[in-house]
Amino acid sequence: MTYRPQTLVLYCAFIIVGLAAGSLGPAIPGFAESTGASIAATGMLFIFYRVGYMSGSLAGGRVIDRLRGNRLTGFVLLFIAAMLALLPFANSLFLLFGSVLFLGLGMGVAEVAGQTGIIRLHGAGVGPYMNGLHLSYCAGAIISPLIISAFLYYRAPVYAAFRLMAGLAALTGCITLTLKSSGAFTKDEAAPVKAPAFLVAFFAAALMLTGAAESSFSGWLYSYALHSGLADEGLSGILTSAFWLAMTCGRLLGVYLVGRFGSLRLLFVTSLGAVFSLSGLLFFPPALGGLWLSTILCGVFQASVVPLLFTLAGERRIVSGAVAGIFVAATSLGGMVFPPLTGSLMQSAGLSAFPRLIAAIQLIIFLSVLGILRAAGKTGSVKDLPADEREVF
């Protein structure tokens, strides 16, 4: 079975998550104006967003093992719609931070539900679908700033964009609740998957560091290019957009390659390629050509690491809802902790610390992947599961 409606709904859910995540940054000036706070104070919302996201990931992982996946996904999309609709009424930092905290909570649950749902639907053939799921997130994150820019261009209130996104989330949630489900897990199926703790730790470490590398590189690329004198403001912004475009193309390419080469081989190649993606900045004098090369290669190779890790974990039968929650929280933790550390290191040790730190993180990711690949053969494959255990959504 292809489970086309259920798969499309999960893709739509990830588009909604990407839309919501990508809208927060461009909307900060509007939030600052409505709350009467400074830009710096308003920017603290990202801390509340990340805390909510990690909490939702861990809590959602516990819940997903005991409920119908479509029911949880549908209700959490309605919850996200409600939080997006509330943002226009946040006229103080207290209300803004509270709304963003609960928005992150819902988005964390939605990501765990999507990750586990796509694995349950497609079993051993989940690879291309997992890459498509993460590609959907990228699509939402790319479209969201364009929506806000369009509203601002036509002098419409930026909050109208949040109402539009809230409507899309509510519509997707209602459609999700109408889908058929094969039912909730039995008591035995709800039991945690018996996976070696060290293997789960390797996966979590690789995911945390991948989130750190993506967030640190994308977050500080603009400043590195500008303050190193390699690019002006306009070109620095183009470089940042090029990184996300390369990430999107890499995930689109991964949809095809994972089906052709398998998750094990492709994960090895992509994680190794990510290590050498900073070569243009590490081994040659600082030059715009080297910066462009490193930006594109880093985006392309980094793109499929997270979906491949989830794919491999699904194939090895170690992804229960609780484990998926840990994985999503680890990824979010890396994205929250490492960018400020990167900025501090660049300030204290100089701009050259930027490519060195990213390359070091990529190297540790590769070493974690080697540990995963060495241990992966000791666990069972999802191919061994009866078909009815892979049809729960």
C-alpha positions in Angstrom: 0.0 0.0 0.0 1.2 3.5 -0.8 -0.9 5.4 1.9 -1.0 8.4 -0.4 -3.5 10.5 1.5 -1.8 9.9 4.9 1.6 10.7 3.3 0.4 13.9 1.7 -1.1 15.0 5.0 2.2 14.5 6.8 3.9 16.5 4.1 1.4 19.3 4.6 1.9 19.2 8.3 5.7 19.7 7.8 5.0 22.5 5.4 2.9 24.2 8.2 5.8 23.6 10.7 8.2 25.2 8.2 5.9 28.1 7.6 5.6 28.8 11.3 9.3 28.4 12.0 10.3 30.6 9.0 7.9 33.4 9.9 9.3 34.3 13.4 12.5 36.0 12.3 10.9 38.3 9.6 8.1 39.2 12.0 10.3 40.4 14.8 10.1 44.1 13.8 6.3 43.8 13.8 6.3 42.1 17.2 8.6 44.8 18.6 6.2 47.5 17.4 3.1 45.9 18.8 4.7 45.1 22.2 6.6 48.4 22.5 9.8 46.5 23.2 13.2 46.7 21.6 14.3 44.4 18.8 16.9 42.8 21.1 14.3 42.1 23.8 11.8 40.8 21.2 14.5 38.5 19.8 14.5 36.6 23.1 11.4 34.8 21.7 13.6 32.3 20.0 14.7 31.0 23.4 11.1 30.4 24.4 10.4 28.9 21.0 13.3 26.4 21.4 12.3 25.5 24.9 8.7 24.8 23.8 9.9 22.8 20.8 12.1 20.5 22.9 9.4 20.1 25.5 6.9 19.2 22.8 9.3 16.8 21.2 9.8 14.8 24.5 6.2 14.9 25.5 4.9 14.1 22.0 7.2 11.1 21.9 5.5 9.7 25.0 2.0 10.3 23.6 2.5 9.1 20.0 3.0 5.5 21.2 -0.4 5.4 22.8 -2.7 7.3 20.3 -3.7 7.0 16.7 -1.2 9.0 14.8 -3.7 10.8 12.6 -5.7 11.9 15.7 -2.6 13.4 17.4 -1.4 15.0 14.2 -4.8 16.5 13.5 -5.3 17.9 17.0 -1.8 19.3 17.2 -2.3 21.1 13.9 -5.4 22.7 15.2 -3.4 23.7 18.3 -0.7 25.3 16.1 -3.5 27.1 14.2 -4.8 28.5 17.5 -1.3 29.8 18.5 -0.7 31.4 15.1 -4.1 33.1 15.3 -3.2 34.4 18.8 0.1 36.0 17.8 -1.6 39.2 16.4 -3.2 39.8 19.8 0.1 39.6 21.7 0.5 43.3 22.8 3.1 42.6 25.5 6.3 40.5 25.8 4.6 38.2 28.3 1.8 37.3 25.9 4.2 37.1 22.9 6.7 34.8 24.7 3.8 32.7 26.1 2.3 32.3 22.6 5.6 31.4 21.0 6.4 28.9 23.8 3.1 27.0 23.2 3.6 27.4 19.4 7.0 25.7 19.7 5.4 23.0 22.0 2.9 22.2 19.2 5.5 22.2 16.5 7.7 19.8 18.5 4.8 17.3 18.8 4.0 17.7 15.1 7.5 16.9 14.1 7.7 13.8 16.3 4.3 12.7 14.9 5.5 13.2 11.4 8.8 11.4 11.8 7.2 8.3 13.4 4.2 8.4 11.2 6.1 8.3 7.9 8.2 5.4 9.2 5.1 3.4 10.3 3.4 4.0 6.9 6.3 3.0 4.7 8.5 0.6 6.7 11.6 -0.5 4.8 10.8 1.8 1.9 10.7 5.0 4.0 13.9 6.5 2.7 12.5 8.6 -0.2 9.4 9.5 1.8 11.5 10.7 4.8 13.6 12.9 2.5 10.3 14.2 1.0 9.1 15.0 4.5 12.1 17.1 5.3 11.9 18.7 1.9 8.4 19.8 2.8 9.8 21.6 5.9 12.3 23.4 3.7 9.5 24.4 1.3 7.5 26.0 4.2 10.6 27.8 5.6 11.4 29.3 2.2 7.8 30.3 1.4 7.1 31.9 4.8 9.4 34.9 4.5 8.0 35.5 0.9 4.5 35.5 2.3 5.4 38.1 4.9 7.3 40.2 2.4 4.3 40.2 0.1 2.0 41.4 2.8 4.5 44.2 3.7 5.0 45.1 0.1 1.2 45.7 -0.4 1.1 47.5 3.0 -1.1 44.9 4.6 -0.5 44.2 8.3 2.0 41.5 8.9 -0.4 39.8 11.3 -2.6 39.0 8.3 0.1 36.5 7.2 -0.2 34.7 10.5 -4.0 34.5 10.1 -3.5 33.0 6.7 -1.0 30.4 8.1 -3.4 29.7 10.9 -6.2 29.0 8.4 -4.0 26.6 6.4 -3.0 24.8 9.6 -6.6 24.5 10.7 -7.7 23.2 7.3 -4.9 20.6 7.3 -5.7 19.5 10.8 -9.4 19.0 10.0 -8.5 16.9 6.9 -6.1 14.8 9.0 -8.8 14.0 11.5 -11.0 12.6 8.7 -8.4 10.0 7.6 -8.9 6.4 8.3 -6.6 4.8 10.8 -5.8 1.2 11.6 -6.1 1.9 15.3 -4.0 2.6 18.3 -1.1 0.5 19.4 -1.7 -2.6 21.5 0.0 -2.8 24.9 2.9 -4.8 23.4 3.3 -2.4 20.4 3.4 0.6 22.8 6.4 -0.9 24.7 9.7 0.9 24.1 11.9 -0.6 21.4 14.7 -2.5 22.8 17.7 -0.7 21.4 21.3 -0.5 22.8 21.6 2.7 24.8 25.0 3.5 23.1 23.3 3.2 19.7 20.6 5.7 20.7 23.3 7.9 22.1 25.2 7.8 18.8 22.1 8.8 16.9 21.2 11.6 19.3 24.8 13.0 19.2 24.9 13.0 15.4 21.5 14.7 15.3 22.4 17.3 17.9 25.6 18.2 16.1 23.9 18.3 12.7 21.4 20.8 14.1 24.3 22.7 15.5 26.2 22.8 12.2 23.2 23.8 10.2 22.1 26.6 12.6 25.7 27.9 13.2 26.6 28.0 9.6 23.4 29.6 8.3 23.2 31.9 11.3 26.8 33.3 11.0 27.5 33.0 7.3 26.2 36.5 6.7 28.4 38.0 9.4 31.5 36.0 8.3 31.2 37.1 4.7 30.5 40.7 5.6 33.2 41.3 8.2 35.9 39.3 6.4 35.5 41.7 3.5 34.6 39.0 1.0 31.1 40.3 0.4 28.9 43.4 1.0 25.5 43.4 2.6 23.6 42.4 -0.5 25.9 39.5 -1.5 26.1 38.2 2.1 22.3 37.9 2.1 22.5 36.1 -1.3 25.0 33.7 0.1 22.7 32.8 3.0 19.8 32.2 0.6 22.1 30.1 -1.5 22.9 27.9 1.4 19.2 27.2 2.0 18.6 26.7 -1.7 21.5 24.2 -1.7 19.9 22.4 1.3 16.6 22.2 -0.5 18.3 20.8 -3.7 20.3 18.4 -1.6 17.1 17.0 0.0 15.4 16.8 -3.3 18.4 14.9 -4.7 18.3 12.7 -1.6 14.7 11.5 -2.4 16.2 9.8 -5.5 19.6 8.7 -4.2 18.4 7.0 -1.0 16.2 4.7 -3.0 19.1 3.9 -5.3 22.0 3.5 -2.9 20.3 2.9 0.5 20.5 4.9 3.7 23.7 3.3 5.0 25.8 4.1 2.0 24.3 7.5 1.4 24.7 8.5 5.1 28.4 7.6 4.9 29.0 9.6 1.7 27.0 12.7 2.9 28.6 12.9 6.3 32.0 12.4 4.9 31.3 15.0 2.2 30.2 17.5 4.8 33.6 17.2 6.6 35.3 18.3 3.4 32.7 20.9 2.4 34.7 23.6 4.3 37.9 22.9 2.3 37.3 26.1 0.3 37.8 28.1 3.4 40.2 26.0 5.4 43.0 25.1 2.9 43.0 28.2 0.7 43.4 31.9 1.4 40.1 33.6 2.1 38.4 34.3 -1.3 34.9 34.8 -2.5 35.2 31.7 -4.8 36.1 29.5 -1.8 33.3 30.9 0.2 30.8 30.2 -2.5 32.2 26.6 -2.9 32.0 25.9 0.8 28.5 27.3 1.1 27.1 25.2 -1.8 28.9 22.0 -0.8 27.9 22.4 2.9 24.3 22.9 2.0 24.1 19.9 -0.4 26.0 17.4 1.8 24.4 18.6 5.1 20.9 18.4 3.6 20.2 14.7 3.9 22.0 13.8 7.1 19.0 14.4 9.4 16.5 12.5 7.2 19.0 9.7 6.6 19.6 9.3 10.4 15.8 9.0 11.0 15.5 6.7 8.0 18.3 4.4 9.3 16.9 4.4 12.8 13.5 3.4 11.4 15.0 0.6 9.3 16.9 -0.6 12.4 13.6 -0.7 14.4 14.8 1.6 17.2 12.3 4.5 16.6 9.5 4.4 19.1 7.7 7.6 19.8 9.8 8.2 22.9 13.1 7.7 21.0 11.9 9.9 18.2 11.1 12.6 20.8 14.7 12.4 22.1 16.1 12.6 18.6 14.0 15.7 17.7 14.8 17.4 21.0 18.5 16.7 20.5 18.4 18.3 17.1 16.7 21.3 18.5 19.1 21.5 21.4 22.1 21.7 19.0 20.4 24.5 17.1 19.8 26.4 20.3 23.1 26.1 22.1 25.8 26.1 19.4 25.0 29.3 17.5 25.7 31.6 20.5 28.9 29.7 21.2 29.9 30.1 17.6 29.4 33.9 17.9 31.4 34.1 21.1 34.3 32.1 19.6 34.3 34.3 16.5 34.5 37.4 18.7 37.3 36.0 21.0 39.4 34.0 18.5 38.7 35.9 15.3 36.7 35.2 12.1 38.9 32.2 11.1 37.3 30.3 14.0 34.1 30.1 12.0 35.1 27.5 9.3 37.3 25.6 11.8 34.5 25.2 14.3 32.0 24.1 11.6 34.6 21.6 10.2 35.3 20.2 13.7 31.6 19.7 14.3 31.2 17.9 10.9 34.2 15.7 11.8 32.6 14.6 15.1 29.3 14.0 13.2 31.2 11.7 10.8 32.8 9.8 13.7 29.3 9.4 15.3 28.1 8.1 12.0 30.9 5.5 11.9 29.8 4.3 15.3 26.2 4.1 14.1 27.2 2.2 10.9 29.4 -0.2 13.0 26.5 -1.0 15.4 23.6 -0.9 12.9 24.1 -4.4 11.7 23.6 -5.8 15.2 19.9 -4.6 15.3 17.0 -6.0 13.4 15.5 -4.5 10.2 12.0 -3.2 9.8 11.7 -5.6 6.9 11.3 -8.3 9.5 8.1 -6.7 10.9 4.7 -8.0 9.9 2.9 -5.7 7.6 0.1 -4.8 10.0 2.6 -3.3 12.5 3.7 -0.8 9.8 0.3 0.5 9.0 -0.5 2.6 12.1 -1.1 6.3 11.5 
